[in-house]
Amino acid sequence: MSEHKPLRVLVYSDDRDVRAAVLSALGARPHPDLPPFEYVECATEPVVFQHLDEGKIDLVILDGEAVPAGGLGIARQMKDEIYQAPPVLVLTGRPQDAWLATWSRAEAAVPHPIEPIRLAEVVIDLARGVLQPG
């Protein structure tokens, strides 16, 4: 599997500390069976959709607590408007907000504060799905 080109992972949050925590938790290659990750950091909703419209994003991580555009609403809009949208992980405000992730049509959710091991496990599963479309 490792001969694949890097996976492009979009990370959206208006908070640079959240983006840094995601990148730090995942690193350049979260699992030896996966290709390296190439990150695209976004702080605003228009930039997220600009990158998605280019069609070169493999996986999306959205901060549900971002303002003014929250990641949950962006996820739902993405799934409504983009044909074969990439898989989405949303960072929710708390574990009880998992139902919001379902509403947003995200494939996965991880609550704040970010737990690096949990985030990596979920992202690795999503990345494997990207590489082995079923």
Backbone as ProteinMPNN parsed JSONL, in Angstrom:
{"seq_chain_A": "MSEHKPLRVLVYSDDRDVRAAVLSALGARPHPDLPPFEYVECATEPVVFQHLDEGKIDLVILDGEAVPAGGLGIARQMKDEIYQAPPVLVLTGRPQDAWLATWSRAEAAVPHPIEPIRLAEVVIDLARGVLQPG", "coords_chain_A": {"N_chain_A": [[0.802, -1.196, 0.0], [2.041, 1.185, 0.54], [3.166, 2.328, -1.704], [1.547, 4.172, -2.835], [0.623, 7.511, -3.873], [1.02, 10.469, -1.798], [-1.538, 10.947, 0.68], [-3.913, 13.467, 0.55], [-4.893, 15.538, 3.041], [-7.333, 17.543, 4.282], [-7.501, 19.958, 6.766], [-9.589, 21.69, 8.782], [-10.08, 24.481, 10.803], [-10.872, 27.407, 12.631], [-9.172, 27.966, 14.574], [-5.848, 28.033, 15.147], [-4.454, 26.489, 16.989], [-5.991, 24.187, 17.278], [-5.774, 23.099, 14.707], [-3.008, 22.626, 14.734], [-2.885, 20.736, 16.805], [-4.201, 18.558, 15.64], [-2.491, 17.969, 13.445], [-0.169, 17.363, 14.86], [-1.012, 15.141, 16.333], [-1.432, 13.265, 14.326], [0.807, 13.265, 12.629], [3.35, 12.875, 10.039], [3.002, 10.435, 8.844], [0.673, 8.423, 9.788], [0.48, 5.648, 10.049], [2.444, 2.782, 9.297], [1.534, 1.226, 7.147], [0.23, 2.949, 5.528], [0.294, 5.532, 2.975], [2.329, 8.546, 3.104], [0.984, 11.521, 4.667], [-0.235, 14.5, 3.283], [-0.802, 17.665, 4.255], [-3.44, 20.048, 4.084], [-4.094, 23.01, 5.301], [-6.822, 24.895, 6.521], [-8.479, 27.9, 7.405], [-10.829, 29.176, 6.961], [-14.214, 28.912, 5.734], [-14.716, 29.459, 2.891], [-12.206, 28.852, 1.755], [-11.969, 26.163, 2.324], [-13.976, 25.065, 0.628], [-12.941, 25.898, -1.809], [-10.644, 24.301, -2.067], [-11.871, 21.773, -2.007], [-13.442, 21.885, -4.309], [-11.482, 21.729, -6.237], [-10.943, 19.088, -6.243], [-8.876, 17.474, -5.251], [-8.576, 16.423, -2.726], [-8.302, 13.925, -0.298], [-9.246, 13.202, 2.208], [-11.087, 14.64, 4.898], [-10.924, 16.727, 7.714], [-12.821, 18.313, 10.018], [-13.422, 21.008, 12.195], [-15.905, 21.029, 14.453], [-16.458, 23.017, 16.222], [-15.621, 25.371, 15.182], [-15.755, 28.857, 14.275], [-16.92, 31.536, 12.155], [-18.238, 29.592, 10.691], [-19.188, 26.447, 11.321], [-17.758, 23.147, 11.489], [-19.583, 21.025, 11.295], [-21.811, 21.942, 9.848], [-20.492, 22.566, 7.471], [-19.657, 20.017, 6.712], [-22.139, 18.764, 6.173], [-23.072, 20.38, 4.056], [-21.069, 19.869, 2.186], [-21.486, 17.117, 1.67], [-23.985, 17.298, 0.502], [-23.515, 18.809, -1.804], [-21.216, 18.046, -3.225], [-20.248, 15.741, -5.526], [-19.445, 12.43, -4.849], [-18.019, 13.092, -2.469], [-15.125, 13.425, -0.369], [-14.278, 11.284, 2.472], [-15.287, 12.326, 5.765], [-14.223, 13.516, 8.902], [-15.449, 14.781, 11.87], [-14.702, 17.068, 14.447], [-16.109, 17.129, 17.456], [-17.809, 19.107, 19.994], [-18.203, 17.789, 22.406], [-18.482, 14.405, 23.705], [-21.239, 13.752, 23.757], [-22.26, 15.024, 21.583], [-22.228, 13.456, 19.358], [-24.459, 12.751, 17.854], [-24.889, 14.974, 16.298], [-22.868, 14.748, 14.458], [-23.797, 12.607, 13.001], [-26.061, 13.809, 11.853], [-24.71, 15.612, 10.221], [-23.7, 14.015, 8.282], [-21.139, 13.086, 8.39], [-18.49, 10.694, 8.25], [-17.203, 9.943, 10.539], [-16.585, 10.805, 14.013], [-14.836, 12.623, 16.501], [-14.428, 13.671, 19.798], [-13.659, 16.934, 21.22], [-11.572, 17.479, 24.113], [-8.831, 16.891, 21.877], [-7.77, 13.61, 21.665], [-4.842, 12.169, 20.974], [-4.268, 9.398, 20.276], [-6.803, 8.232, 19.885], [-7.808, 9.896, 17.835], [-5.938, 9.31, 15.793], [-6.456, 6.546, 15.39], [-9.076, 6.581, 14.311], [-8.734, 8.175, 12.008], [-6.868, 6.629, 10.599], [-8.449, 4.387, 9.987], [-10.35, 5.619, 8.272], [-8.634, 6.491, 6.23], [-7.711, 4.067, 5.226], [-10.055, 3.176, 4.045], [-10.252, 5.006, 1.966], [-8.15, 4.185, 0.374], [-8.899, 1.646, -0.308], [-11.421, 1.475, -1.909], [-14.781, 0.575, -1.519]], "CA_chain_A": [[0.0, 0.0, 0.0], [2.843, 2.379, 0.752], [3.643, 2.913, -2.952], [0.582, 5.19, -3.247], [0.983, 8.919, -3.695], [0.571, 10.932, -0.482], [-2.952, 11.273, 0.856], [-4.116, 14.895, 0.862], [-5.829, 15.647, 4.162], [-7.709, 18.92, 4.59], [-7.775, 20.181, 8.192], [-10.234, 22.994, 8.919], [-10.467, 25.091, 12.067], [-10.49, 28.809, 12.719], [-8.214, 28.015, 15.685], [-4.581, 27.413, 14.713], [-4.052, 25.479, 17.975], [-6.707, 22.948, 16.941], [-5.104, 22.537, 13.517], [-1.699, 22.116, 15.171], [-3.104, 19.518, 17.593], [-4.532, 17.487, 14.688], [-1.271, 17.604, 12.723], [0.743, 16.753, 15.821], [-1.535, 13.819, 16.687], [-1.354, 12.343, 13.192], [2.16, 13.21, 12.085], [3.525, 12.789, 8.583], [2.558, 9.118, 8.381], [0.093, 7.865, 11.01], [0.628, 4.196, 10.124], [3.41, 2.359, 8.272], [0.854, 0.646, 5.987], [-0.389, 4.021, 4.753], [1.22, 6.505, 2.39], [2.438, 9.766, 3.923], [-0.099, 12.497, 4.575], [0.095, 15.866, 2.876], [-1.871, 18.43, 4.884], [-3.91, 21.321, 3.568], [-4.733, 23.675, 6.438], [-7.767, 25.95, 6.163], [-9.04, 28.608, 8.549], [-12.12, 29.752, 6.594], [-15.078, 28.057, 4.918], [-14.506, 29.587, 1.442], [-10.973, 28.167, 1.352], [-12.292, 24.725, 2.356], [-14.689, 24.701, -0.605], [-12.027, 26.106, -2.939], [-9.828, 23.086, -2.186], [-12.74, 20.643, -2.344], [-13.847, 22.028, -5.703], [-10.357, 21.304, -7.074], [-11.047, 17.634, -6.314], [-7.62, 16.782, -4.943], [-8.55, 16.137, -1.293], [-8.665, 12.528, -0.052], [-9.845, 13.045, 3.53], [-11.365, 15.952, 5.46], [-11.103, 16.824, 9.165], [-13.47, 19.6, 10.242], [-13.67, 21.368, 13.588], [-17.3, 21.369, 14.669], [-16.539, 24.188, 17.1], [-15.085, 26.544, 14.484], [-16.682, 29.964, 14.036], [-18.37, 31.508, 12.211], [-18.764, 28.411, 9.999], [-18.819, 25.221, 12.03], [-17.438, 21.996, 10.659], [-20.74, 20.154, 11.092], [-22.562, 22.498, 8.728], [-19.667, 22.409, 6.268], [-19.721, 18.6, 6.332], [-23.437, 18.492, 5.561], [-23.101, 21.065, 2.761], [-20.156, 19.108, 1.33], [-22.13, 15.866, 1.267], [-25.112, 17.656, -0.369], [-23.145, 19.515, -3.027], [-20.042, 17.531, -3.937], [-20.389, 14.351, -5.952], [-18.395, 11.563, -4.303], [-17.219, 13.865, -1.516], [-14.207, 12.597, 0.419], [-14.744, 11.003, 3.829], [-15.177, 13.443, 6.699], [-14.201, 13.346, 10.348], [-15.719, 16.046, 12.548], [-14.302, 17.204, 15.849], [-17.294, 17.643, 18.146], [-17.538, 19.805, 21.244], [-18.205, 16.828, 23.519], [-18.934, 13.095, 23.225], [-22.687, 13.723, 23.603], [-22.612, 15.66, 20.316], [-22.048, 12.511, 18.252], [-25.657, 12.777, 17.012], [-24.703, 16.051, 15.326], [-22.011, 14.204, 13.397], [-24.7, 11.812, 12.161], [-26.834, 14.787, 11.081], [-23.829, 16.254, 9.234], [-23.316, 12.945, 7.34], [-19.715, 12.754, 8.515], [-18.235, 9.265, 8.443], [-16.664, 9.691, 11.883], [-16.512, 11.957, 14.915], [-13.961, 12.521, 17.67], [-14.708, 14.863, 20.591], [-12.638, 17.754, 21.877], [-10.231, 17.773, 23.613], [-8.296, 15.854, 20.988], [-6.933, 12.543, 22.213], [-4.066, 11.787, 19.792], [-4.386, 7.992, 19.881], [-8.166, 8.032, 19.357], [-7.881, 10.568, 16.535], [-5.147, 8.539, 14.829], [-7.17, 5.299, 15.072], [-10.213, 6.877, 13.44], [-8.216, 8.663, 10.728], [-6.267, 5.48, 9.912], [-9.566, 3.615, 9.411], [-10.882, 6.359, 7.133], [-7.627, 6.486, 5.17], [-7.73, 2.731, 4.604], [-11.231, 3.167, 3.194], [-9.928, 5.784, 0.766], [-7.24, 3.401, -0.456], [-9.578, 0.411, -0.729], [-12.833, 1.816, -2.068], [-15.634, -0.614, -1.547]], "C_chain_A": [[0.85, 1.267, 0.0], [3.385, 2.987, -0.545], [2.684, 3.966, -3.499], [1.177, 6.582, -3.09], [0.484, 9.366, -2.326], [-0.933, 11.184, -0.466], [-3.059, 12.741, 1.244], [-5.236, 15.012, 1.878], [-6.081, 17.118, 4.454], [-8.073, 18.999, 6.065], [-8.311, 21.6, 8.339], [-10.528, 23.321, 10.377], [-10.066, 26.553, 12.012], [-9.411, 29.003, 13.774], [-6.926, 27.288, 15.269], [-4.104, 26.349, 15.7], [-4.743, 24.145, 17.712], [-6.062, 22.301, 15.724], [-3.763, 21.928, 13.898], [-1.848, 20.822, 15.964], [-3.429, 18.328, 16.694], [-3.268, 17.029, 13.977], [-0.274, 16.901, 13.634], [0.301, 15.333, 16.174], [-1.319, 12.813, 15.562], [0.056, 12.196, 12.628], [2.17, 13.055, 10.575], [3.018, 11.472, 8.006], [2.0, 8.367, 9.588], [0.211, 6.348, 11.146], [1.568, 3.741, 9.012], [2.77, 1.739, 7.027], [0.229, 1.698, 5.078], [0.672, 4.886, 4.085], [1.336, 7.717, 3.317], [1.234, 10.673, 3.696], [0.48, 13.835, 4.151], [-1.076, 16.72, 3.362], [-2.159, 19.728, 4.152], [-4.676, 21.966, 4.716], [-5.615, 24.816, 5.946], [-8.336, 26.573, 7.428], [-10.407, 29.215, 8.248], [-12.888, 28.805, 5.673], [-14.848, 28.231, 3.415], [-13.258, 28.847, 0.959], [-11.182, 26.65, 1.367], [-12.937, 24.328, 1.035], [-13.846, 24.944, -1.857], [-11.192, 24.841, -3.152], [-10.683, 21.882, -2.574], [-13.168, 20.69, -3.81], [-12.741, 21.616, -6.668], [-10.297, 19.78, -7.185], [-9.801, 16.865, -5.943], [-7.46, 16.485, -3.458], [-9.05, 14.708, -1.081], [-9.456, 12.32, 1.235], [-9.991, 14.425, 4.146], [-11.572, 15.842, 6.966], [-11.603, 18.231, 9.45], [-13.733, 19.816, 11.725], [-15.117, 21.828, 13.742], [-17.494, 22.603, 15.523], [-16.014, 25.459, 16.439], [-16.178, 27.598, 14.305], [-16.106, 30.879, 12.954], [-18.981, 30.286, 11.539], [-18.274, 27.159, 10.711], [-18.607, 24.063, 11.081], [-18.61, 21.077, 10.39], [-21.576, 20.633, 9.909], [-21.799, 22.37, 7.419], [-19.732, 20.963, 5.781], [-21.029, 18.296, 5.616], [-23.53, 19.136, 4.176], [-22.233, 20.32, 1.74], [-20.84, 17.871, 0.772], [-23.308, 16.132, 0.333], [-24.65, 18.115, -1.748], [-22.02, 18.894, -3.842], [-20.238, 16.051, -4.238], [-19.184, 13.548, -5.472], [-17.44, 12.351, -3.402], [-16.298, 12.94, -0.732], [-14.782, 12.317, 1.812], [-14.411, 12.155, 4.777], [-15.134, 12.94, 8.138], [-14.482, 14.715, 10.941], [-15.239, 15.964, 13.99], [-15.47, 17.867, 16.564], [-16.907, 18.277, 19.481], [-17.449, 18.885, 22.441], [-18.751, 15.506, 22.996], [-20.446, 13.03, 22.975], [-23.155, 14.344, 22.286], [-22.455, 14.733, 19.113], [-23.262, 12.506, 17.318], [-25.564, 13.877, 15.961], [-23.83, 15.595, 14.16], [-22.856, 13.359, 12.447], [-25.519, 12.737, 11.268], [-25.987, 15.371, 9.949], [-23.408, 15.306, 8.115], [-21.817, 12.655, 7.334], [-19.569, 11.257, 8.756], [-17.765, 8.942, 9.853], [-16.659, 10.98, 12.692], [-15.584, 11.626, 16.072], [-14.202, 13.795, 18.479], [-13.451, 15.638, 20.98], [-12.641, 17.362, 23.345], [-9.687, 16.59, 22.813], [-7.422, 14.883, 21.768], [-6.161, 11.963, 21.034], [-4.251, 10.335, 19.35], [-5.755, 7.716, 19.273], [-8.295, 8.667, 17.977], [-7.138, 9.759, 15.474], [-5.863, 7.255, 14.429], [-8.291, 5.547, 14.064], [-9.733, 7.319, 12.057], [-7.578, 7.517, 9.937], [-7.358, 4.626, 9.264], [-10.154, 4.315, 8.183], [-9.918, 6.33, 5.95], [-7.577, 5.133, 4.471], [-8.922, 2.594, 3.668], [-11.024, 3.922, 1.904], [-9.088, 4.942, -0.186], [-7.863, 2.125, -0.987], [-11.061, 0.698, -0.897], [-13.68, 0.573, -2.23], [-16.897, -0.28, -2.135]], "O_chain_A": [[0.414, 2.308, -0.491], [4.002, 4.052, -0.506], [2.973, 4.589, -4.52], [2.092, 6.807, -2.298], [-0.386, 8.716, -1.747], [-1.52, 11.585, -1.471], [-2.376, 13.201, 2.158], [-6.378, 14.635, 1.614], [-5.166, 17.853, 4.825], [-8.866, 18.196, 6.556], [-7.613, 22.578, 8.07], [-11.147, 22.532, 11.091], [-9.046, 26.903, 11.419], [-8.806, 30.071, 13.863], [-6.928, 26.073, 15.068], [-3.423, 25.404, 15.302], [-4.143, 23.087, 17.903], [-5.83, 21.092, 15.71], [-3.418, 20.839, 13.438], [-1.035, 19.91, 15.819], [-2.982, 17.212, 16.957], [-2.998, 15.83, 13.909], [0.389, 15.95, 13.22], [1.13, 14.431, 16.299], [-1.052, 11.639, 15.82], [0.444, 11.11, 12.198], [1.127, 13.099, 9.922], [2.65, 11.396, 6.834], [2.756, 7.744, 10.333], [0.058, 5.816, 12.245], [1.498, 4.26, 7.897], [3.388, 1.724, 5.962], [-0.247, 1.38, 3.989], [1.806, 4.969, 4.558], [0.516, 7.885, 4.22], [0.561, 10.596, 2.668], [1.549, 14.242, 4.608], [-2.212, 16.521, 2.931], [-1.255, 20.41, 3.668], [-5.772, 21.526, 5.064], [-5.223, 25.598, 5.08], [-8.637, 25.877, 8.397], [-11.078, 29.712, 9.153], [-12.302, 28.01, 4.939], [-14.789, 27.226, 2.706], [-13.26, 28.277, -0.133], [-10.636, 25.937, 0.525], [-12.504, 23.371, 0.392], [-14.027, 24.258, -2.863], [-11.049, 24.367, -4.279], [-10.259, 21.059, -3.385], [-13.247, 19.655, -4.473], [-13.022, 21.2, -7.792], [-9.68, 19.242, -8.105], [-9.685, 15.692, -6.298], [-6.341, 16.314, -2.976], [-10.091, 14.323, -1.615], [-10.241, 11.378, 1.343], [-9.135, 15.288, 3.954], [-12.304, 14.973, 7.438], [-10.919, 19.215, 9.17], [-14.208, 18.918, 12.42], [-15.505, 22.878, 13.229], [-18.583, 23.177, 15.547], [-15.969, 26.513, 17.074], [-17.362, 27.276, 14.197], [-14.884, 30.983, 12.852], [-20.144, 29.972, 11.794], [-17.082, 26.854, 10.7], [-19.202, 24.005, 10.005], [-18.638, 20.408, 9.357], [-21.997, 19.834, 9.072], [-22.392, 22.098, 6.375], [-19.848, 20.711, 4.581], [-21.031, 17.644, 4.572], [-24.011, 18.511, 3.232], [-22.616, 20.164, 0.581], [-20.79, 17.603, -0.428], [-23.612, 15.308, -0.53], [-25.314, 17.844, -2.748], [-21.885, 19.186, -5.03], [-20.374, 15.225, -3.336], [-18.039, 13.953, -5.672], [-16.22, 12.284, -3.555], [-16.654, 11.793, -0.46], [-15.67, 13.033, 2.274], [-13.409, 12.852, 4.619], [-15.9, 12.062, 8.534], [-13.842, 15.699, 10.573], [-15.357, 14.932, 14.651], [-15.783, 19.03, 16.308], [-15.831, 18.021, 20.022], [-16.711, 19.159, 23.387], [-19.412, 15.478, 21.957], [-20.886, 12.32, 22.071], [-24.32, 14.203, 21.915], [-22.541, 15.183, 17.97], [-23.112, 12.28, 16.117], [-26.097, 13.734, 14.861], [-24.033, 16.008, 13.019], [-22.654, 13.391, 11.233], [-25.66, 12.487, 10.071], [-26.488, 15.596, 8.847], [-22.827, 15.735, 7.118], [-21.292, 12.055, 6.396], [-20.42, 10.633, 9.39], [-17.907, 7.811, 10.316], [-16.72, 12.084, 12.149], [-15.552, 10.496, 16.559], [-14.185, 14.89, 17.916], [-12.352, 15.09, 21.059], [-13.691, 16.921, 23.812], [-10.049, 15.439, 23.055], [-6.467, 15.276, 22.439], [-6.761, 11.323, 20.171], [-4.377, 10.073, 18.154], [-5.853, 7.037, 18.251], [-8.829, 8.051, 17.055], [-7.657, 9.549, 14.378], [-5.878, 6.904, 13.249], [-8.433, 4.813, 13.085], [-10.276, 6.878, 11.045], [-7.74, 7.451, 8.719], [-7.208, 4.19, 8.123], [-10.423, 3.669, 7.17], [-10.337, 6.164, 4.804], [-7.417, 5.069, 3.252], [-8.816, 1.966, 2.615], [-11.553, 3.536, 0.861], [-9.286, 4.978, -1.4], [-7.414, 1.58, -1.996], [-11.877, 0.215, -0.112], [-13.341, -0.349, -2.972], [-17.769, -1.141, -2.256]]}, "name": "protein", "num_of_chains": 1, "seq": "MSEHKPLRVLVYSDDRDVRAAVLSALGARPHPDLPPFEYVECATEPVVFQHLDEGKIDLVILDGEAVPAGGLGIARQMKDEIYQAPPVLVLTGRPQDAWLATWSRAEAAVPHPIEPIRLAEVVIDLARGVLQPG"}
